[in-house]
Amino acid sequence: MKYFYVSFLFFFTLTLFGQEKFSKEISLITDNDLYVSTKRDRYYTSGFFLNYRYLTDVSSDKIEKKIIELQLGQELYNPNKPNVKDLSEHDRPFAAYLYASYGVSRIYKKNRIFNTSLQVGVIGPNAFGKEVQNFIHDIYGFEEATGWQYQISNAIGLNFNAEYMHFLSKSKANGRDLTWINNVKIGTVFTNISSGFLVRFGFNELTNMLNSIAFGSHLNNQKNNSYRKVESFLFIKTMFRYTFYDATLQGSFLNNNSIITKELVPFVFDLAIGIKFTAKRLNFGYTFNYNTNKSKGLRFNYGNKYGSINLSYLLH
């Protein structure tokens, strides 16, 4: 009998927890090829993204929630290794992109999400790529990176990004679902379009699109009927991308000062496989990422791999 009461108390606690509403969130995402292999340090080598998200008022009957996101981000790129003194060994340029962004997520009642964001920042030495990479190397006892003196030159970064997500279907037991995802980026750093699909496999019944950590729609307040749900699921995301312009490879079109530039490969395939789950006020996630070659003439021409770690904390 005591096991019955213990089990009852456990599930009652989960129920109470599930009825909580959190309208704000602080999150940190880090990308690094170190999360895949301690021997790999090439191409897209590191990313750091600090986010603050909060619910705001909704002005349309068609929208269930509207979320504002403020982000500070940095992306680092280097050749096939971070220690390349000879110019001939630079199969892609060193590059860094540092930016701040303002984003809006519109979560529609009919299982649609439309996200937009505006990024303002810099590429080049003013983005502190050399300093951050060597700081990371110092932490792990790696050799100091050399070759940053040949990085993509300073230029203004101004990018507009849009994402549209459309829920398609789910299994009868709601343990698997499918969502169509489309992205557009236009700006002085990246210009590309992409489309693909996200499949979720739940360890328990999946939370719908309007209230899930999978889509960043899990914030709630007293003005909507949703509550925080306990979630745990695996996911697979496949995307096909066509790139028109990439300043981290080609240099900025605003100047021609970059010593090393490369020709991009327009068609790229992206694959992400990961897991996400909740624990009290915390959300966790790990993703294995793979993409085919983004530029021509790479020494390692079988694509690039890196890992992503996501941690977020919810606030009332």
One Martini backbone bead per residue (centre of mass of N, CA, C, O) as a GRO file, in nm:
protein
  316
    1MET     BB    1   0.056   0.064  -0.018
    2LYS     BB    2   0.296   0.265  -0.003
    3TYR     BB    3   0.349   0.261  -0.311
    4PHE     BB    4   0.089   0.395  -0.388
    5TYR     BB    5   0.140   0.667  -0.238
    6VAL     BB    6   0.404   0.736  -0.376
    7SER     BB    7   0.293   0.739  -0.664
    8PHE     BB    8   0.072   0.944  -0.617
    9LEU     BB    9   0.260   1.176  -0.527
   10PHE     BB   10   0.428   1.191  -0.780
   11PHE     BB   11   0.192   1.250  -0.986
   12PHE     BB   12   0.082   1.494  -0.833
   13THR     BB   13   0.335   1.666  -0.864
   14LEU     BB   14   0.334   1.668  -1.171
   15THR     BB   15   0.060   1.804  -1.197
   16LEU     BB   16   0.131   2.064  -1.055
   17PHE     BB   17   0.366   2.132  -1.240
   18GLY     BB   18   0.188   2.127  -1.506
   19GLN     BB   19   0.016   2.395  -1.388
   20GLU     BB   20   0.228   2.580  -1.455
   21LYS     BB   21   0.334   2.922  -1.524
   22PHE     BB   22   0.557   3.045  -1.787
   23SER     BB   23   0.672   3.372  -1.937
   24LYS     BB   24   0.985   3.310  -1.904
   25GLU     BB   25   1.331   3.296  -2.056
   26ILE     BB   26   1.654   3.145  -2.013
   27SER     BB   27   1.920   3.084  -2.258
   28LEU     BB   28   2.167   2.831  -2.370
   29ILE     BB   29   2.376   2.796  -2.663
   30THR     BB   30   2.612   2.542  -2.773
   31ASP     BB   31   2.860   2.512  -3.023
   32ASN     BB   32   3.064   2.210  -3.102
   33ASP     BB   33   3.301   1.979  -3.217
   34LEU     BB   34   3.375   1.872  -2.931
   35TYR     BB   35   3.084   1.719  -2.898
   36VAL     BB   36   3.201   1.486  -3.107
   37SER     BB   37   3.525   1.565  -3.108
   38THR     BB   38   3.859   1.609  -2.985
   39LYS     BB   39   3.992   1.610  -3.299
   40ARG     BB   40   3.787   1.830  -3.393
   41ASP     BB   41   3.869   2.161  -3.573
   42ARG     BB   42   3.633   2.269  -3.806
   43TYR     BB   43   3.493   2.521  -3.955
   44TYR     BB   44   3.230   2.492  -3.777
   45THR     BB   45   3.338   2.533  -3.435
   46SER     BB   46   3.152   2.780  -3.302
   47GLY     BB   47   2.878   2.860  -3.064
   48PHE     BB   48   2.697   3.148  -2.910
   49PHE     BB   49   2.371   3.165  -2.724
   50LEU     BB   50   2.187   3.429  -2.576
   51ASN     BB   51   1.857   3.419  -2.415
   52TYR     BB   52   1.547   3.621  -2.410
   53ARG     BB   53   1.209   3.531  -2.319
   54TYR     BB   54   0.866   3.665  -2.385
   55LEU     BB   55   0.554   3.745  -2.327
   56THR     BB   56   0.293   3.899  -2.516
   57ASP     BB   57   0.061   4.065  -2.657
   58VAL     BB   58  -0.242   3.995  -2.830
   59SER     BB   59  -0.403   4.124  -3.152
   60SER     BB   60  -0.515   3.831  -3.241
   61ASP     BB   61  -0.744   3.567  -3.287
   62LYS     BB   62  -0.527   3.370  -3.439
   63ILE     BB   63  -0.345   3.407  -3.186
   64GLU     BB   64  -0.212   3.248  -2.905
   65LYS     BB   65   0.095   3.356  -2.928
   66LYS     BB   66   0.357   3.599  -2.819
   67ILE     BB   67   0.716   3.610  -2.873
   68ILE     BB   68   1.002   3.751  -2.735
   69GLU     BB   69   1.348   3.779  -2.867
   70LEU     BB   70   1.670   3.799  -2.716
   71GLN     BB   71   2.001   3.807  -2.876
   72LEU     BB   72   2.334   3.670  -2.827
   73GLY     BB   73   2.584   3.615  -3.087
   74GLN     BB   74   2.836   3.358  -3.195
   75GLU     BB   75   3.051   3.280  -3.479
   76LEU     BB   76   3.290   3.019  -3.577
   77TYR     BB   77   3.566   2.996  -3.819
   78ASN     BB   78   3.776   2.743  -3.983
   79PRO     BB   79   3.976   2.550  -4.104
   80ASN     BB   80   4.085   2.219  -4.087
   81LYS     BB   81   4.258   2.396  -3.884
   82PRO     BB   82   4.377   2.629  -3.628
   83ASN     BB   83   4.687   2.567  -3.757
   84VAL     BB   84   4.764   2.807  -4.020
   85LYS     BB   85   5.032   2.966  -4.179
   86ASP     BB   86   4.973   2.874  -4.460
   87LEU     BB   87   4.781   2.986  -4.717
   88SER     BB   88   4.742   2.703  -4.867
   89GLU     BB   89   4.578   2.577  -4.601
   90HIS     BB   90   4.323   2.757  -4.663
   91ASP     BB   91   4.013   2.608  -4.730
   92ARG     BB   92   3.909   2.829  -4.532
   93PRO     BB   93   3.815   3.092  -4.364
   94PHE     BB   94   3.847   3.290  -4.125
   95ALA     BB   95   3.563   3.355  -3.896
   96ALA     BB   96   3.339   3.615  -3.755
   97TYR     BB   97   3.015   3.646  -3.575
   98LEU     BB   98   2.858   3.933  -3.425
   99TYR     BB   99   2.538   3.962  -3.239
  100ALA     BB  100   2.216   4.118  -3.231
  101SER     BB  101   1.866   4.032  -3.152
  102TYR     BB  102   1.521   4.058  -3.280
  103GLY     BB  103   1.229   3.863  -3.194
  104VAL     BB  104   0.928   3.698  -3.339
  105SER     BB  105   0.664   3.481  -3.216
  106ARG     BB  106   0.394   3.329  -3.400
  107ILE     BB  107   0.123   3.147  -3.254
  108TYR     BB  108  -0.107   2.960  -3.401
  109LYS     BB  109  -0.408   2.789  -3.358
  110LYS     BB  110  -0.345   2.620  -3.647
  111ASN     BB  111  -0.055   2.502  -3.635
  112ARG     BB  112   0.131   2.772  -3.650
  113ILE     BB  113   0.461   2.925  -3.724
  114PHE     BB  114   0.605   3.267  -3.703
  115ASN     BB  115   0.939   3.375  -3.755
  116THR     BB  116   1.126   3.673  -3.662
  117SER     BB  117   1.448   3.845  -3.739
  118LEU     BB  118   1.700   4.089  -3.629
  119GLN     BB  119   2.037   4.145  -3.722
  120VAL     BB  120   2.316   4.308  -3.542
  121GLY     BB  121   2.664   4.350  -3.657
  122VAL     BB  122   2.979   4.165  -3.701
  123ILE     BB  123   3.257   4.109  -3.906
  124GLY     BB  124   3.560   4.007  -3.791
  125PRO     BB  125   3.778   4.127  -3.557
  126ASN     BB  126   3.528   4.271  -3.402
  127ALA     BB  127   3.419   3.962  -3.314
  128PHE     BB  128   3.641   3.797  -3.143
  129GLY     BB  129   3.745   3.511  -3.244
  130LYS     BB  130   4.034   3.472  -3.146
  131GLU     BB  131   3.985   3.514  -2.843
  132VAL     BB  132   3.772   3.290  -2.800
  133GLN     BB  133   3.925   3.043  -2.908
  134ASN     BB  134   4.171   3.070  -2.711
  135PHE     BB  135   4.005   3.046  -2.455
  136ILE     BB  136   3.904   2.759  -2.511
  137HIS     BB  137   4.186   2.630  -2.542
  138ASP     BB  138   4.282   2.692  -2.254
  139ILE     BB  139   4.076   2.520  -2.102
  140TYR     BB  140   4.168   2.239  -2.275
  141GLY     BB  141   4.480   2.254  -2.368
  142PHE     BB  142   4.516   2.383  -2.638
  143GLU     BB  143   4.638   2.507  -2.906
  144GLU     BB  144   4.708   2.786  -3.048
  145ALA     BB  145   4.573   2.983  -3.273
  146THR     BB  146   4.655   3.015  -3.628
  147GLY     BB  147   4.547   3.271  -3.883
  148TRP     BB  148   4.364   3.527  -3.806
  149GLN     BB  149   4.507   3.746  -3.992
  150TYR     BB  150   4.320   3.609  -4.249
  151GLN     BB  151   4.055   3.706  -4.203
  152ILE     BB  152   3.771   3.832  -4.237
  153SER     BB  153   3.677   4.134  -4.276
  154ASN     BB  154   3.542   4.411  -4.178
  155ALA     BB  155   3.179   4.424  -4.121
  156ILE     BB  156   2.857   4.467  -4.153
  157GLY     BB  157   2.577   4.315  -3.979
  158LEU     BB  158   2.269   4.243  -4.170
  159ASN     BB  159   1.980   4.043  -4.074
  160PHE     BB  160   1.702   3.861  -4.212
  161ASN     BB  161   1.472   3.631  -4.049
  162ALA     BB  162   1.267   3.342  -4.149
  163GLU     BB  163   0.998   3.123  -4.008
  164TYR     BB  164   0.803   2.830  -4.112
  165MET     BB  165   0.553   2.631  -3.937
  166HIS     BB  166   0.388   2.309  -4.027
  167PHE     BB  167   0.158   2.103  -3.931
  168LEU     BB  168   0.071   1.764  -4.038
  169SER     BB  169   0.119   1.501  -3.831
  170LYS     BB  170  -0.002   1.205  -3.641
  171SER     BB  171  -0.026   0.957  -3.447
  172LYS     BB  172  -0.265   0.789  -3.276
  173ALA     BB  173  -0.080   0.793  -2.996
  174ASN     BB  174   0.109   1.048  -2.999
  175GLY     BB  175   0.438   0.950  -3.061
  176ARG     BB  176   0.420   1.093  -3.352
  177ASP     BB  177   0.549   1.362  -3.567
  178LEU     BB  178   0.493   1.623  -3.830
  179THR     BB  179   0.701   1.895  -3.971
  180TRP     BB  180   0.711   2.186  -4.159
  181ILE     BB  181   1.010   2.367  -4.276
  182ASN     BB  182   1.095   2.724  -4.325
  183ASN     BB  183   1.368   2.932  -4.464
  184VAL     BB  184   1.491   3.280  -4.443
  185LYS     BB  185   1.786   3.467  -4.561
  186ILE     BB  186   1.871   3.826  -4.540
  187GLY     BB  187   2.199   3.979  -4.617
  188THR     BB  188   2.545   4.058  -4.527
  189VAL     BB  189   2.598   3.741  -4.447
  190PHE     BB  190   2.315   3.588  -4.518
  191THR     BB  191   2.181   3.405  -4.816
  192ASN     BB  192   1.888   3.194  -4.790
  193ILE     BB  193   1.720   2.876  -4.849
  194SER     BB  194   1.485   2.648  -4.673
  195SER     BB  195   1.378   2.291  -4.647
  196GLY     BB  196   1.174   2.068  -4.426
  197PHE     BB  197   1.182   1.818  -4.154
  198LEU     BB  198   1.008   1.723  -3.845
  199VAL     BB  199   1.066   1.450  -3.616
  200ARG     BB  200   0.887   1.299  -3.347
  201PHE     BB  201   0.977   1.093  -3.045
  202GLY     BB  202   0.802   0.981  -2.778
  203PHE     BB  203   0.811   0.875  -2.439
  204ASN     BB  204   0.552   1.028  -2.455
  205GLU     BB  205   0.312   1.226  -2.497
  206LEU     BB  206   0.283   1.469  -2.715
  207THR     BB  207   0.316   1.796  -2.745
  208ASN     BB  208   0.190   2.043  -2.891
  209MET     BB  209   0.283   2.310  -3.088
  210LEU     BB  210   0.164   2.539  -2.874
  211ASN     BB  211   0.345   2.371  -2.612
  212SER     BB  212   0.668   2.339  -2.703
  213ILE     BB  213   1.015   2.298  -2.700
  214ALA     BB  214   1.048   2.234  -3.007
  215PHE     BB  215   0.910   2.550  -3.077
  216GLY     BB  216   0.907   2.770  -2.843
  217SER     BB  217   0.581   2.742  -2.707
  218HIS     BB  218   0.594   2.707  -2.363
  219LEU     BB  219   0.478   2.972  -2.294
  220ASN     BB  220   0.282   3.120  -2.014
  221ASN     BB  221  -0.036   3.262  -1.908
  222GLN     BB  222  -0.348   3.388  -1.798
  223LYS     BB  223  -0.449   3.429  -2.116
  224ASN     BB  224  -0.408   3.119  -2.134
  225ASN     BB  225  -0.474   2.751  -2.136
  226SER     BB  226  -0.185   2.682  -2.088
  227TYR     BB  227   0.065   2.448  -1.973
  228ARG     BB  228   0.311   2.302  -1.840
  229LYS     BB  229   0.502   2.030  -1.971
  230VAL     BB  230   0.606   1.712  -1.977
  231GLU     BB  231   0.911   1.636  -2.160
  232SER     BB  232   1.014   1.366  -2.404
  233PHE     BB  233   1.236   1.351  -2.694
  234LEU     BB  234   1.294   1.267  -3.016
  235PHE     BB  235   1.481   1.391  -3.315
  236ILE     BB  236   1.439   1.475  -3.675
  237LYS     BB  237   1.624   1.692  -3.902
  238THR     BB  238   1.561   1.796  -4.242
  239MET     BB  239   1.760   1.995  -4.481
  240PHE     BB  240   1.733   2.210  -4.769
  241ARG     BB  241   1.986   2.425  -4.918
  242TYR     BB  242   2.013   2.758  -5.066
  243THR     BB  243   2.296   2.953  -5.156
  244PHE     BB  244   2.387   3.294  -5.239
  245TYR     BB  245   2.533   3.394  -4.956
  246ASP     BB  246   2.869   3.410  -4.776
  247ALA     BB  247   3.078   3.603  -4.585
  248THR     BB  248   3.257   3.374  -4.442
  249LEU     BB  249   3.368   3.300  -4.745
  250GLN     BB  250   3.350   3.566  -4.957
  251GLY     BB  251   3.298   3.805  -4.821
  252SER     BB  252   3.214   4.119  -4.826
  253PHE     BB  253   3.031   4.337  -5.042
  254LEU     BB  254   3.136   4.610  -4.889
  255ASN     BB  255   3.419   4.471  -4.956
  256ASN     BB  256   3.785   4.381  -5.067
  257ASN     BB  257   3.989   4.295  -4.800
  258SER     BB  258   4.004   3.997  -4.824
  259ILE     BB  259   4.249   3.760  -4.862
  260ILE     BB  260   4.046   3.513  -4.802
  261THR     BB  261   3.851   3.327  -5.035
  262LYS     BB  262   3.550   3.141  -5.130
  263GLU     BB  263   3.361   2.905  -5.294
  264LEU     BB  264   3.045   2.814  -5.300
  265VAL     BB  265   2.796   2.577  -5.215
  266PRO     BB  266   2.468   2.590  -5.273
  267PHE     BB  267   2.408   2.294  -5.196
  268VAL     BB  268   2.261   2.181  -4.878
  269PHE     BB  269   2.274   1.933  -4.621
  270ASP     BB  270   2.076   1.890  -4.321
  271LEU     BB  271   2.141   1.728  -3.997
  272ALA     BB  272   1.930   1.645  -3.703
  273ILE     BB  273   2.001   1.479  -3.386
  274GLY     BB  274   1.792   1.441  -3.084
  275ILE     BB  275   1.732   1.564  -2.742
  276LYS     BB  276   1.446   1.640  -2.522
  277PHE     BB  277   1.388   1.788  -2.186
  278THR     BB  278   1.232   1.805  -1.868
  279ALA     BB  279   1.307   1.987  -1.535
  280LYS     BB  280   1.110   2.159  -1.406
  281ARG     BB  281   1.253   2.468  -1.500
  282LEU     BB  282   1.403   2.286  -1.700
  283ASN     BB  283   1.583   2.267  -2.017
  284PHE     BB  284   1.695   2.011  -2.243
  285GLY     BB  285   1.970   1.960  -2.497
  286TYR     BB  286   2.080   1.743  -2.773
  287THR     BB  287   2.281   1.783  -3.086
  288PHE     BB  288   2.340   1.632  -3.392
  289ASN     BB  289   2.540   1.771  -3.658
  290TYR     BB  290   2.499   1.783  -4.024
  291ASN     BB  291   2.694   1.886  -4.321
  292THR     BB  292   2.758   1.961  -4.613
  293ASN     BB  293   2.934   2.125  -4.820
  294LYS     BB  294   2.985   2.490  -4.846
  295SER     BB  295   3.265   2.455  -5.002
  296LYS     BB  296   3.527   2.467  -5.208
  297GLY     BB  297   3.827   2.280  -5.150
  298LEU     BB  298   3.812   2.083  -4.927
  299ARG     BB  299   3.994   1.859  -4.750
  300PHE     BB  300   3.716   1.783  -4.613
  301ASN     BB  301   3.455   1.636  -4.830
  302TYR     BB  302   3.230   1.502  -4.593
  303GLY     BB  303   3.175   1.726  -4.411
  304ASN     BB  304   3.011   1.841  -4.104
  305LYS     BB  305   3.056   1.825  -3.739
  306TYR     BB  306   2.834   1.888  -3.451
  307GLY     BB  307   2.741   2.016  -3.134
  308SER     BB  308   2.446   2.072  -2.918
  309ILE     BB  309   2.372   2.276  -2.626
  310ASN     BB  310   2.078   2.300  -2.414
  311LEU     BB  311   1.980   2.565  -2.173
  312SER     BB  312   1.690   2.633  -1.959
  313TYR     BB  313   1.506   2.894  -1.773
  314LEU     BB  314   1.218   2.948  -1.584
  315LEU     BB  315   0.973   3.216  -1.550
  316HIS     BB  316   0.703   3.412  -1.421
   0.00000   0.00000   0.00000
